[in-house]
């Protein structure tokens, strides 16, 4: 592990809190050409598991069907820290979680409905999910990231340094 990773590591509780309050993450898949392919997705954590939804077709889904390995990154930008008067002495303040794992597709419509309701509750709590048209659930792709490893890192401002948002 890198020295900075050891020094600025988030605890499990801090990583859980960041995942709970974040609305978006980036899922990176392995493209057919071998290049990484990153896609922003909204997500929800249920029972310690990470879910996202979308269409059942597209480059991201094709990549995951060919190779289910992925990297999921969530970052919360918290401004910038000015360390001294030099022009290049500014650094980012943030928290991030990086998860490596494999993706599986959820097929059960009752489970898909539960995940969609939880997603709406997190992202747009003012919406009423009891009004969802059940016919729209089967064609929706619901995907679970099964974590194999998780790390979290942060950088906070040093006392006395100016912080800019």
LORODO-982234 format. One record per atom (N, C-alpha, C, O): x negated, y, z negated. Coordinates in steps of 0.001 Angstrom, whole numbers, plus 500000, padded with zeros to 6 digits. Example, Ala and Ser with C-alpha at 12.3 -4.5 7.8 and 13.67 -1.06 7.14 Angstrom:
486810494310492200/487700495500492200/486800496700492200/485764496681491535/487150497750492920/486330498940492860/487100500030492130/486591501138491961/
***
This chain:
499150498811500000/500000500000500000/499108501247500000/498093501294499305/499493502238500775/498732503483500861/498665504164499493/499598504039498699/497563504891499204/497456505579497915/498624506532497644/499148506549496530/499044507328498638/500163508243498419/501467507488498163/502318507954497406/501623506328498793/502827505541498573/502873505062497125/503937505050496506/501726504669496587/501672504237495192/501987505387494246/502694505213493253/501454506568494565/501610507726493690/503013508312493740/503524508774492720/503645508302494915/504934508967495104/506051507991495457/506877508275496325/506075506869494802/507050505824495094/508364506075494353/508369506387493162/509488505931495084/510805506020494453/511098504726493698/510670503647494108/511822504843492604/512273503660491875/513464503044492609/514028503666493510/513841501843492232/515032501209492820/516267502078492612/517091502218493516/516395502658491431/517550503504491137/517562504751492016/518621505159492494/516403505356492233/516314506531493100/516622506177494552/517283506943495253/516145505017495005/516455504583496365/517956504333496522/518550504725497527/518572503677495523/520016503436495569/520792504749495624/521755504873496381/520377505721494828/521064507018494792/520949507739496138/521923508323496613/519773507700496749/519593508322498056/520481507649499098/521106508330499911/520541506329499082/521388505603500035/522863505943499814/523627506045500774/523255506113498582/524659506424498259/525063507804498751/526175507981499247/524181508778498622/524559510155498982/524278510503500442/524757511525500935/523519509679501129/523187509962502536/524302509488503452/524959508478503201/524492510240504513/525547509911505472/525002509237506725/525712508476507382/523745509514507057/523153509010508288/521809508367508020/521098508720507079/521487507426508863/520164506824508892/519809506555510341/520632506747511236/518590506112510568/518159505752511920/517797504278511905/516941503834511140/518478503522512781/518135502118512941/517221501998514154/517557502446515251/516072501393513939/515106501192515018/515099499714515387/514931498834514542/515286499477516681/515310498128517215/514121497964518155/513388498915518428/513947496744518641/512861496452519572/513467496347520966/514263495449521241/513084497267521836/513639497306523183/513136496160524050/512124495524523755/513863495920525111/513497494865526059/512093495094526624/511382494145526953/511709496365526730/510385496716527246/509305496721526165/508150497050526437/509689496353524928/508737496297523828/508597497588523050/507955497613522000/509196498670523554/509141499949522858/510186499999521750/511247499389521880/509904500719520655/510921500916519629/512043501797520175/511821502668521016/513237501552519681/514411502324520087/515158502726518819/515724501872518137/515164504015518500/515797504510517278/517132505153517576/517255505957518500/518132504795516787/519481505312516976/520026505824515641/520051505074514665/520465507091515576/521111507578514359/522488506920514216/523250506838515180/522792506458513015/524096505857512730/524561506318511356/523744506584510475/525888506413511175/526363506591509815/526510505208509218/526632504218509940/526498505144507900/526450503834507249/527110503910505886/527386504986505355/527349502738505344/527886502624503996/527192501446503319/526835500464503971/527006501552502020/526455500459501228/527599499877500412/528250500589499648/527839498596500575/528870497873499822/528239496622499219/527586495847499918/528436496437497937/527909495245497265/526411495078497525/525915493959497655/525689496219497600/524258496179497828/523859495870499259/522677495677499546/524828495820500157/524566495514501567/524828496753502413/525690497566502080/524079496897503513/524159498084504370/524937497724505632/524629496744506310/525957498541505937/526792498305507111/526852499564507972/526844500683507460/526911499360509290/527196500453510207/528141499915511274/528277498705511451/528784500828511974/529747500398512992/529472501120514306/528732502103514355/530078500614515353/529932501227516669/530511500321517735/531247499376517452/530164500631518945/530622499807520062/529885498472520048/528797498351519486/530491497488520670/529880496163520738/528919496021521911/528337494956522115/528753497091522678/527844497051523809/526922498266523749/527208499242523057/525828498193524473/524886499296524524/523478498797524245/523272497637523889/522522499684524410/521120499298524267/520788498796522866/520084497797522720/521284499473521843/521015499064520460/521531497650520215/520823496819519647/522767497376520644/523367496065520422/522651494996521249/522410493892520760/522315495316522486/521564494363523320/520222494025522678/519804492868522655/519556495051522158/518274494816521483/518446493899520277/517643492990520068/519498494135519478/519716493341518267/520140491909518585/519822490986517835/520842491726519672/521207490354520067/519974489571520509/519858488377520234/519068490239521185/517842489598521656/516876489355520494/516210488321520431/516811490328519574/515878490235518441/516513490994517277/516557492224517306/517003490294516259/517747490960515178/516890491766514205/517427492387513288/515580491769514386/514727492531513475/514941494031513679/515102494511514801/514937494752512560/515131496196512636/514397496884511499/513920496254510555/514328498190511627/513854499063510562/514917500143510411/515326500757511396/515363500374509187/516398501372508917/515793502422508011/515265502102506946/515869503687508432/515244504786507697/516285505830507320/517084506260508152/516262506224506068/517101507309505567/516167508343504958/515282508009504170/516374509607505335/515527510673504790/516392511858504391/517352512203505080/516047512464503288/516718513679502832/515670514777502737/514780514733501888/515786515757503618/514866516887503634/515275517849502522/516456518162502368/514299518315501750/514590519170500598/513848520501500645/513683521157499616/513406520898501819/512734522178501979/511254522008502216/510777520927502561/510529523113502021/509092523139502240/508417523776501035/508983524644500370/507214523333500773/506422523841499659/505222524594500229/504472524072501054/505065525814499773/503896526599500171/502829526397499089/502993526828497948/501743525739499468/500725525339498499/499742526461498166/499263526552497036/499443527313499145/498631528506498914/498841529445500088/499751529227500888/498030530475500213/498267531502501225/497792531132502623/498082531864503569/497077530029502789/496609529633504114/497779529266505027/498810528769504573/497594529521506319/498680529299507289/499115527844507377/500288527573507631/498218526921507180/498548525498507337/498817524799506005/498919523573505967/498932525533504945/499096524934503628/500548524913503187/500902525401502114/501383524332504049/502795524134503761/503082522660503968/502585522054504918/503871522087503097/504192520668503219/505687520438503015/506371521240502378/506175519346503558/507594518992503465/507918518399502102/507108517687501507/509109518704501625/509653518103500409/510771517170500857/511635517572501637/510765515941500376/511723514960500880/511807513747499963/510993513566499058/512810512928500223/512909511563499726/513258510708500926/514014511136501798/512713509501500980/513069508606502080/513066507160501613/512377506788500663/513857506360502311/513907504917502096/513703504265503454/514305504672504447/512856503256503488/512601502492504704/512897501028504401/512327500437503483/513797500462505190/514235499083504996/513891498291506247/514201498710507362/513261497165506059/513023496226507156/513901495017506919/514029494531505795/514501494541507989/515365493384507837/515871492899509167/515300493183510220/516963492156509094/517605491619510287/519072492011510267/519680492170509209/519621492163511454/521029492565511590/521861491358511972/521461490539512800/523022491266511354/523999490255511761/525310490963512051/525600492015511482/526092490383512933/527381490945513322/528469490381512419/528499489181512147/529365491253511956/530519490838511154/531676490560512114/532030491416512925/532259489379512023/533338488988512936/534713488960512264/535729489148512935/534758488731510961/536025488605510245/536750489953510192/536206490930509678/537976490006510724/538713491271510802/539048491858509436/539044493080509282/539335491030508448/539623491549507100/538371492213506512/538456493271505887/537233491592506716/535978492173506230/535660493451506997/535190494426506410/535913493453508300/535682494646509108/536562495799508614/536097496934508515/537817495512508307/538732496545507802/538221497107506475/538255498318506256/537751496231505596/537218496662504297/536024497599504490/535904498610503797/535154497264505423/533962498075505688/534355499411506323/533806500452505961/535288499388507255/535750500634507877/536408501551506855/536182502761506878/537211500997505968/537847501814504914/536788502441504013/536884503617503662/535791501665503643/534725502198502784/533921503280503507/533485504253502892/533730503102504812/533013504104505597/533787505412505637/533210506483505452/535092505328505878/535928506531505910/535965507174504528/535889508398504419/536078506372503473/536082506916502111/534804507695501825/534842508726501153/533677507210502328/532401507885502090/532261509143502945/531856510193502445/532595509039504226/532302510125505158/533404511169505259/533118512358505399/534645510745505191/535789511663505308/536867511239504319/537908510722504725/536635511448503039/537552510953502016/538961511537502103/539892510986501518/539128512644502826/540460513240502945/541358512468503914/542568512695503941/540785511561504708/541559510769505672/542253509618504969/541748509104503971/543391509213505472/544140508091504890/543900506850505727/544363506765506864/543186505894505174/542868504685505923/544021503692505967/543954502717506715/545078503913505186/546213502996505288/546960503201506601/547843502418506952/546597504264507323/547222504547508602/546457503951509774/546851504152510923/545380503227509516/544567502688510605/545370501654511387/546091500840510809/545235501701512694/545899500764513585/545090499465513573/543947499443514029/545668498400513061/544967497120512932/544481496594514279/543534495808514324/545112497012515375/544678496567516705/543319497154517087/542655496648517992/542907498214516405/541624498843516733/540448498179516022/539292498454516344/540740497303515054/539666496668514290/538909495612515100/537679495657515127/539585494661515763/538841493600516470/537821494103517496/536735493529517577/538112495143518280/537095495564519256/535943496391518668/534979496688519374/536032496759517404/534981497556516769/533829496657516337/534036495612515720/532620497076516670/531443496341516220/531069496770514815/530876497957514551/530966495810513920/530512496067512550/529257495220512345/529237494022512629/528215495878511844/526920495229511727/526396495369510303/526563496409509666/525768494319509819/525164494314508485/523658494214508616/523140493373509351/522966495074507902/521509494959507815/521204494099506588/521558494453505464/520553492986506819/520154492088505739/518697492437505399/517778492053506123/518492493167504291/517135493651503972/516174492515503633/516532491538502975/514941492682504107/513854491780503732/512821492517502885/512128491909502069/512723493832503084/511856494653502239/512414496075502220/513105496505503143/512092496787501143/512566498167500990/511518498950500231/511025498515499190/511181500125500773/510259501022500079/510859502417500088/511647502758500970/510490503208499117/510954504584499040/509805505482498634/508944505103497840/509809506675499193/508728507618498947/509323509010498789/510407509288499302/508620509881498083/509081511257497914/507888512189497857/506750511776497633/508185513454498066/507204514507497771/507984515659497160/508870516232497796/507652515985495942/508290517097495221/507301518246495091/506088518052495171/507835519439494890/506987520631494763/506169520575493466/506634520106492428/504972521058493568/504109521210492406/504539522436491615/505006523407492210/504397522424490300/504770523595489499/504028524847489974/502821524810490215/504761525950490104/504177527216490504/504137527459492005/503866528578492440/504401526434492800/504416526611494264/505770527120494706/506797526780494120/505762527944495751/507017528472496304/507691527394497147/507034526643497868/509021527336497040/509804526383497817/510734527164498736/511388528120498321/510778526733500000/511640527347501019/512614526302501511/512254525142501715/513838526719501699/514860525791502209/514982525842503694/515797525122504272/
***
